[in-house]
Amino acid sequence: METKHQVHNLIILDESGSMQSIKKTIIEGFNEIVQTVKGIEKDFPEQEHFISLVSFNGLGVKLLHFIDPVSRLNQIDDKRYQPDASTPLYDAMGFSFCKLRQVLETIPNYNVLVTILTDGEENASVEYDVQAIKQLIEELKLNRWTFTYIGTDHDVEKFAASISITNTMVFEKNEADIKNMFLKEQSSRRNYSQNIREKKDTGDNYFKD
């Protein structure tokens, strides 16, 4: 039996205090992404999709899912996602990238799609700085990792560029705009799987129409 092509969906979700005002819509959006990925796996049977979900704030980095088959994934709720404290974004990224990379070293056939969703710039990391994260991202991009940065309430493109991420999307903190953002993200995720199937570039055109 032919081995399926693994697609790892790594989602890094800001759980700092300033996300409290949009908590409900963010939870709904994540749960819709899960349903989208389940649908993608059915439509692309040659692919096997996994989800890793990391949330972070000044109280720590939480590994809510790690390489879980999307078919067995449960929704998150307001008990598992409770915004509080500050924004150690670099630490969350460094932890997530290194943990997943270590596992994938033994797997020959995979793609990784990283989605970072935050409403503020880094302000609390202690283990990683901007240079370390930029170097990590540049290394991983050479190994079929695609990075996307979705943000609000800060200069999203400038911050993403500082860590070598070119796929960006900006949203406003209102329900309609957040829902539109998630719809566009889900559509792009489907295109990503189509590009894998057709052996096209999956790198720097993630959110392009």
Rosetta silent file (secondary structure, phi, psi, omega in degrees, C-alpha in Angstrom):
SEQUENCE: METKHQVHNLIILDESGSMQSIKKTIIEGFNEIVQTVKGIEKDFPEQEHFISLVSFNGLGVKLLHFIDPVSRLNQIDDKRYQPDASTPLYDAMGFSFCKLRQVLETIPNYNVLVTILTDGEENASVEYDVQAIKQLIEELKLNRWTFTYIGTDHDVEKFAASISITNTMVFEKNEADIKNMFLKEQSSRRNYSQNIREKKDTGDNYFKD
SCORE:     score description
SCORE:     0.000 S_00000001
   1 L     0.000  133.117 -177.106    0.000    0.000    0.000 S_00000001
   2 L   -71.256  136.723  179.198    1.348    3.391   -1.000 S_00000001
   3 L   -72.072  133.978  179.501    2.254    5.721    1.840 S_00000001
   4 L   -74.879  153.415  177.202    0.095    8.843    1.951 S_00000001
   5 E   -78.646  121.243 -178.474    1.634   12.308    1.740 S_00000001
   6 E   -81.264  133.567  173.386    1.542   13.840    5.205 S_00000001
   7 E  -120.171  117.025 -178.586    0.306   17.424    5.608 S_00000001
   8 E  -101.512  117.571  178.527    0.966   18.916    9.035 S_00000001
   9 E   -98.339  102.174  179.464   -1.235   21.869    9.976 S_00000001
  10 E  -100.577  119.037 -178.595    0.517   23.718   12.802 S_00000001
  11 E  -115.789  123.838 -179.896   -1.594   26.494   14.322 S_00000001
  12 E  -111.864  112.291 -168.383   -0.052   28.887   16.847 S_00000001
  13 E  -114.878  121.513  176.932   -2.818   30.826   18.590 S_00000001
  14 E   -62.157  126.862  176.995   -2.365   33.921   20.744 S_00000001
  15 L  -121.950   26.578  179.039   -4.048   33.457   24.143 S_00000001
  16 L   -74.588  165.644 -172.859   -2.906   36.757   25.664 S_00000001
  17 H   -56.937  -32.772 -177.494   -5.326   38.962   27.583 S_00000001
  18 H   -70.408  -10.579  176.671   -6.051   41.299   24.681 S_00000001
  19 H   -82.973   -5.954 -175.644   -7.661   38.389   22.761 S_00000001
  20 H   -57.567  -39.090 -174.942  -10.469   38.207   25.345 S_00000001
  21 H   -67.005  -20.036 -179.070  -12.749   40.578   23.411 S_00000001
  22 H  -119.352   17.856 -175.359  -12.771   38.276   20.344 S_00000001
  23 H   -53.482  -49.515 -175.371  -12.513   34.962   22.181 S_00000001
  24 H   -61.152  -45.404 -177.259  -15.852   33.531   21.000 S_00000001
  25 H   -69.158  -35.386  177.754  -15.255   34.308   17.315 S_00000001
  26 H   -65.932  -42.825  177.566  -11.685   32.935   17.438 S_00000001
  27 H   -60.989  -45.917  178.648  -12.902   29.644   18.952 S_00000001
  28 H   -60.235  -41.741 -178.940  -15.586   29.362   16.262 S_00000001
  29 H   -64.067  -44.249  178.145  -13.000   30.116   13.570 S_00000001
  30 H   -61.715  -44.055 -178.513  -10.577   27.470   14.766 S_00000001
  31 H   -64.182  -31.493  175.313  -13.333   24.874   14.917 S_00000001
  32 H   -69.994  -36.127  175.875  -14.311   25.753   11.344 S_00000001
  33 H   -59.881  -42.593  179.263  -10.681   25.261   10.241 S_00000001
  34 H   -58.478  -45.610  179.603  -10.826   21.748   11.736 S_00000001
  35 H   -64.249  -38.433  177.943  -13.968   20.987    9.704 S_00000001
  36 H   -61.216  -46.362 -178.391  -12.315   22.418    6.583 S_00000001
  37 H   -65.909  -35.795  175.192   -9.237   20.225    7.013 S_00000001
  38 H   -60.596  -42.713  178.471  -11.467   17.172    7.549 S_00000001
  39 H   -65.941  -39.183  179.076  -13.177   17.984    4.247 S_00000001
  40 H   -62.443  -41.955 -178.702   -9.837   18.515    2.492 S_00000001
  41 H   -62.351  -35.753  177.419   -8.613   15.116    3.638 S_00000001
  42 H   -69.341  -38.429 -177.751  -11.699   13.493    2.092 S_00000001
  43 H   -78.011  -19.915  179.776  -11.243   15.401   -1.175 S_00000001
  44 L  -124.140   72.820 -172.561   -7.522   14.623   -1.351 S_00000001
  45 L   -63.741  -14.869  177.278   -7.387   10.950   -0.310 S_00000001
  46 L   -79.511   -6.781 -179.782   -3.703   10.727   -1.212 S_00000001
  47 E  -109.319  146.145  176.342   -3.000   13.142    1.660 S_00000001
  48 E  -119.633  117.233 -172.779   -3.063   12.449    5.389 S_00000001
  49 E  -101.665  138.290  177.176   -3.702   15.560    7.500 S_00000001
  50 E  -127.277  150.085  177.029   -2.595   16.181   11.065 S_00000001
  51 E  -122.745  132.737  168.986   -3.211   19.165   13.325 S_00000001
  52 E  -118.959  128.981 -178.676   -0.961   20.550   16.028 S_00000001
  53 E  -123.878  121.926  178.233   -2.400   23.431   18.070 S_00000001
  54 E  -121.153  127.655  171.527   -0.284   25.557   20.385 S_00000001
  55 E  -112.227  157.640 -174.608   -1.659   28.478   22.381 S_00000001
  56 E  -150.644  148.145  167.331    0.506   30.883   24.309 S_00000001
  57 E  -160.969 -174.443 -175.644    0.548   33.738   26.804 S_00000001
  58 L   -63.997  -12.090  177.541    2.716   34.993   29.650 S_00000001
  59 L   -86.917   -9.994  177.818    1.583   32.061   31.805 S_00000001
  60 E   141.610  176.989  176.934    3.183   29.605   29.389 S_00000001
  61 E  -105.340  128.576 -176.947    2.937   27.737   26.104 S_00000001
  62 E  -111.795  128.742  176.819    0.159   25.116   25.921 S_00000001
  63 E   -95.632   96.343 -176.451    0.260   22.128   23.571 S_00000001
  64 E   -81.893  -34.121  174.011   -3.446   21.485   22.968 S_00000001
  65 E  -142.542  145.676  175.821   -2.920   19.070   20.071 S_00000001
  66 E  -142.107  111.285 -179.415    0.253   17.508   18.672 S_00000001
  67 E    49.692   46.110  177.617    0.261   15.606   15.373 S_00000001
  68 E   -87.830  131.464  175.324   -3.322   14.513   15.974 S_00000001
  69 E   -57.897  130.416 -173.945   -5.111   12.917   12.984 S_00000001
  70 H   -61.240  -27.704 -178.902   -7.718   15.459   11.908 S_00000001
  71 H   -64.076  -23.683 -177.484  -10.346   12.718   11.705 S_00000001
  72 H  -107.347   12.268 -173.254  -10.168   12.269   15.474 S_00000001
  73 L   -82.867  135.398  175.338   -9.926   15.936   16.414 S_00000001
  74 L   -96.374  159.771  177.285  -12.397   17.505   18.837 S_00000001
  75 L   -72.681  154.743  170.892  -13.438   21.136   18.884 S_00000001
  76 L   -92.136  157.851  178.921  -11.932   23.545   21.376 S_00000001
  77 L  -136.410 -175.844 -174.426  -14.186   25.471   23.750 S_00000001
  78 L   -73.044   -5.487  173.665  -13.923   28.324   26.233 S_00000001
  79 L   -82.239  -29.436 -177.465  -12.567   25.968   28.909 S_00000001
  80 L   -93.747  -16.689 -178.822   -9.495   25.168   26.791 S_00000001
  81 L  -126.238  104.553 -174.236   -8.959   28.693   25.453 S_00000001
  82 L  -131.978   90.596 -176.175   -8.819   31.371   28.171 S_00000001
  83 L   -57.243  137.372 -179.100   -7.025   34.585   27.144 S_00000001
  84 L  -169.540  155.242  168.518   -4.833   36.159   29.832 S_00000001
  85 L    66.373 -155.376 -166.826   -1.459   37.861   30.394 S_00000001
  86 L   -96.999 -165.315 -168.026    1.251   38.885   27.888 S_00000001
  87 L  -126.554   82.021  176.598    2.568   37.803   24.442 S_00000001
  88 L   -84.809   67.250 -172.262    5.685   35.537   24.345 S_00000001
  89 H   -64.376  -44.353 -179.130    5.313   34.984   20.596 S_00000001
  90 H   -60.925  -42.062  179.930    8.929   34.055   19.823 S_00000001
  91 H   -63.066  -40.642  179.067    8.976   31.400   22.548 S_00000001
  92 H   -64.186  -41.985  179.409    5.736   29.871   21.239 S_00000001
  93 H   -67.161  -48.114 -178.343    7.102   29.755   17.696 S_00000001
  94 H   -60.075  -45.263  178.228   10.499   28.366   18.700 S_00000001
  95 H   -59.284  -48.718 -175.179    8.955   25.667   20.886 S_00000001
  96 H   -65.946  -47.339 -177.293    6.445   24.621   18.204 S_00000001
  97 H   -61.533  -46.781 -175.381    8.851   24.600   15.268 S_00000001
  98 H   -68.314  -38.653 -179.524   11.556   22.621   17.057 S_00000001
  99 H   -65.233  -44.503 -179.225    9.160   20.054   18.530 S_00000001
 100 H   -71.801  -41.145  179.751    7.521   19.325   15.163 S_00000001
 101 H   -58.369  -40.709 -178.402   10.786   19.392   13.205 S_00000001
 102 H   -59.198  -41.215  179.891   12.288   16.775   15.521 S_00000001
 103 H   -70.092  -39.154 -173.731    9.456   14.337   14.748 S_00000001
 104 H   -76.380   -9.736 -179.401    9.502   14.991   10.991 S_00000001
 105 L   -59.051  -25.076 -177.650   13.212   14.250   10.645 S_00000001
 106 L   -98.766    3.402 -176.357   12.375   10.575   10.126 S_00000001
 107 L  -110.317  125.917 -174.511    9.541   11.161    7.618 S_00000001
 108 L   -84.373  -22.320 -165.560   10.448   11.518    3.908 S_00000001
 109 L  -129.000   91.551 -176.146    7.177   12.743    2.419 S_00000001
 110 E  -155.896  162.369  165.590    5.469   15.711    4.050 S_00000001
 111 E  -130.870  152.473  175.797    4.489   19.395    3.933 S_00000001
 112 E  -124.496  129.322  174.325    3.986   21.727    6.886 S_00000001
 113 E  -115.186  111.255 -178.745    1.589   24.658    6.878 S_00000001
 114 E   -98.258  128.529  176.222    2.157   26.989    9.833 S_00000001
 115 E  -121.726  118.665  178.379   -0.555   29.507   10.730 S_00000001
 116 E  -107.956  126.490 -178.023    0.220   32.132   13.391 S_00000001
 117 E  -126.199  118.044 -174.384   -2.737   34.166   14.663 S_00000001
 118 E  -150.647  157.035  176.717   -2.129   37.070   17.036 S_00000001
 119 L  -114.019   16.840  179.209   -3.350   40.544   17.935 S_00000001
 120 L  -163.839  159.576  178.687   -0.056   41.918   19.173 S_00000001
 121 L   -76.901  162.804  173.866    3.671   41.944   18.776 S_00000001
 122 L   -48.484  136.631  173.450    6.115   39.973   20.857 S_00000001
 123 L  -152.816    9.915 -173.821    6.598   41.347   24.380 S_00000001
 124 L  -149.469    9.663 -176.599    7.495   38.547   26.792 S_00000001
 125 L   -73.105  148.590  178.418    9.786   35.843   25.349 S_00000001
 126 L  -123.478  -21.420 -175.700   12.809   34.672   27.300 S_00000001
 127 L   -97.833  -30.543 -176.659   14.164   31.712   25.279 S_00000001
 128 L  -127.114  147.848  173.343   14.050   33.015   21.682 S_00000001
 129 L  -120.751 -178.307 -173.740   14.638   36.408   20.048 S_00000001
 130 H   -61.357  -39.458 -178.301   13.851   37.791   16.606 S_00000001
 131 H   -66.959  -39.837  179.895   17.119   36.633   15.031 S_00000001
 132 H   -64.923  -41.568  179.934   16.744   33.075   16.286 S_00000001
 133 H   -69.536  -41.789  178.348   13.173   32.831   14.957 S_00000001
 134 H   -59.640  -44.281 -179.802   14.080   34.383   11.620 S_00000001
 135 H   -64.139  -42.354  178.327   16.917   31.891   11.163 S_00000001
 136 H   -59.901  -46.722 -177.907   14.671   28.958   12.099 S_00000001
 137 H   -63.762  -42.614 -179.670   11.988   30.025    9.630 S_00000001
 138 H   -63.766  -36.697  176.820   14.491   30.500    6.806 S_00000001
 139 H   -67.399  -45.110 -175.306   15.890   27.004    7.426 S_00000001
 140 H   -69.869  -31.462  178.641   12.478   25.361    7.593 S_00000001
 141 H   -61.609  -21.852  178.188   11.228   27.061    4.415 S_00000001
 142 H   -78.625   -8.598 -175.913   13.863   25.028    2.563 S_00000001
 143 H  -122.556   41.771  173.857   12.154   21.824    3.744 S_00000001
 144 L    66.840   30.688  170.282    8.558   22.274    2.546 S_00000001
 145 E   -99.539  131.420  175.860    7.393   24.424    5.460 S_00000001
 146 E  -115.106  133.296 -175.092    5.017   27.276    4.538 S_00000001
 147 E  -114.921  134.709  176.566    4.466   30.112    7.025 S_00000001
 148 E  -128.959  141.283 -177.335    1.432   32.373    7.329 S_00000001
 149 E  -127.778  115.923 -178.353    0.996   35.277    9.731 S_00000001
 150 E  -115.146  124.861 -174.503   -2.498   36.613   10.498 S_00000001
 151 E  -149.793  171.396  176.888   -2.748   39.620   12.789 S_00000001
 152 L  -151.400  161.921  175.735   -4.498   42.717   14.029 S_00000001
 153 L    64.832   19.387  172.175   -3.749   45.785   16.186 S_00000001
 154 L  -159.772  173.273 -179.895   -0.113   46.050   15.024 S_00000001
 155 L   -76.637   89.996 -171.329    1.940   46.489   11.848 S_00000001
 156 H   -62.388  -48.750 -176.333    1.395   42.959   10.616 S_00000001
 157 H   -65.771  -39.305 -179.853    3.447   43.119    7.410 S_00000001
 158 H   -65.158  -44.916 -179.383    6.406   44.819    9.093 S_00000001
 159 H   -65.866  -45.286 -179.914    6.532   42.304   11.925 S_00000001
 160 H   -59.912  -42.302  179.796    6.123   39.313    9.601 S_00000001
 161 H   -61.800  -32.066 -178.282    8.896   40.611    7.337 S_00000001
 162 H   -66.497  -19.726  178.238   11.222   40.861   10.351 S_00000001
 163 L  -118.031   23.101  173.720   10.998   37.074   10.729 S_00000001
 164 L    65.363   33.335  173.076   11.017   36.255    6.973 S_00000001
 165 L  -106.913  126.006 -178.268    7.291   35.559    6.591 S_00000001
 166 L  -105.735  -18.799  177.796    5.732   36.909    3.385 S_00000001
 167 E   -85.776  108.201 -176.782    2.240   35.365    3.605 S_00000001
 168 E  -133.183  154.812  172.414    0.234   37.800    5.725 S_00000001
 169 E  -146.305  138.072 -179.000   -3.373   38.762    6.356 S_00000001
 170 E  -110.398  139.687  174.845   -4.742   41.619    8.457 S_00000001
 171 L  -133.838  155.885  175.181   -8.140   41.619   10.161 S_00000001
 172 L   -93.781  153.921 -176.049  -10.144   44.088   12.228 S_00000001
 173 L   -83.371   63.614  170.767  -11.431   43.152   15.677 S_00000001
 174 L  -138.746  157.228 -170.873  -15.069   42.765   14.772 S_00000001
 175 H   -59.284  -43.587 -177.157  -17.114   39.628   14.197 S_00000001
 176 H   -63.435  -44.057 -177.002  -17.768   40.171   10.484 S_00000001
 177 H   -70.026  -36.605  178.299  -14.127   40.830    9.604 S_00000001
 178 H   -65.909  -40.894  178.596  -12.851   37.885   11.647 S_00000001
 179 H   -64.231  -40.374  176.882  -15.335   35.571    9.924 S_00000001
 180 H   -63.159  -39.756  178.351  -14.219   36.856    6.517 S_00000001
 181 H   -60.179  -46.877 -179.476  -10.596   36.278    7.514 S_00000001
 182 H   -65.225  -35.667  177.619  -11.313   32.665    8.458 S_00000001
 183 H   -63.184  -43.518  179.107  -13.219   32.092    5.200 S_00000001
 184 H   -66.431  -39.893  179.436  -10.258   33.329    3.175 S_00000001
 185 H   -62.241  -43.049 -179.246   -7.877   31.247    5.279 S_00000001
 186 H   -65.348  -41.082  177.916   -9.951   28.109    4.705 S_00000001
 187 H   -62.464  -42.830  179.340  -10.092   28.705    0.943 S_00000001
 188 H   -65.356  -35.052  179.409   -6.319   29.202    0.826 S_00000001
 189 H   -63.432  -39.599  177.615   -5.810   25.999    2.831 S_00000001
 190 H   -66.098  -42.416  177.622   -7.723   24.065    0.168 S_00000001
 191 H   -61.955  -34.672  178.495   -5.621   25.654   -2.587 S_00000001
 192 H   -60.087  -46.553  178.852   -2.515   24.616   -0.662 S_00000001
 193 H   -65.620  -35.563  176.776   -3.551   20.957   -0.815 S_00000001
 194 H   -63.186  -41.486  178.279   -4.336   21.337   -4.516 S_00000001
 195 H   -63.747  -37.365  176.472   -0.824   22.715   -5.091 S_00000001
 196 H   -62.757  -45.680 -179.893    0.660   19.736   -3.256 S_00000001
 197 H   -58.498  -41.945 -176.065   -1.333   17.384   -5.476 S_00000001
 198 L   -88.869    4.788  179.804   -0.146   19.176   -8.621 S_00000001
 199 L    57.130   38.612  176.213    3.410   19.441   -7.274 S_00000001
 200 L   -93.941  169.064  177.671    3.306   23.240   -7.525 S_00000001
 201 L   -61.697  134.824  178.525    5.107   25.729   -5.296 S_00000001
 202 L  -114.203   16.208 -170.119    3.503   25.960   -1.843 S_00000001
 203 L   -88.403  -82.127 -163.169    5.641   28.765   -0.497 S_00000001
 204 L   -99.449   14.631 -178.309    5.101   32.466   -0.964 S_00000001
 205 L  -125.051   33.559 -170.718    1.641   32.716   -2.539 S_00000001
 206 L   -62.311  -45.718 -176.080   -0.544   31.269    0.197 S_00000001
 207 L   -96.937    8.093 -178.504   -3.105   34.066    0.486 S_00000001
 208 L   -76.840  141.431  177.469   -2.970   35.162   -3.156 S_00000001
 209 L   -75.839    0.000    0.000   -6.193   34.877   -5.147 S_00000001
